[in-house]
Amino acid sequence: MTVGVRLTVVASQGEADVICSMLHAQGIDCAERMADSVETTWNWREILVAESDLASARELLPRAET
């Protein structure tokens, strides 16, 4: 994947690894990088997927409980 679109942002490398592993298991290519839009001392990571996989990838993410 050359350049992807942002699927989500997570607070740690470990979370990014888990999500990318889950996506790869479902046949969705992904990448992660340091999130440059979050100003904090945490190691926030941005998960990227191909635009054509975005809808499918969103369906696989756990939903936040309200």
C-alpha positions, 0 to 999 in steps of 0.5 A: 500500500503506497498511501492510505486513508486514516481508519483510526488513531490509537494510543499505543503501538500495541493497540496498533499492532493488534488492529493491524493483525486483525485486519491482515487476518481478514485480508485487509492491508494496513499500515501504521505511523506516528499520528502527527495530528495529536499533540501529546506525550503519548505514542499515538499511532494512526492506522491507515488502509486503502480507501477501497477497504475503508468501509470493510475495515470500519465494520471490523473495529470494535464500537465504543460503548455509549 
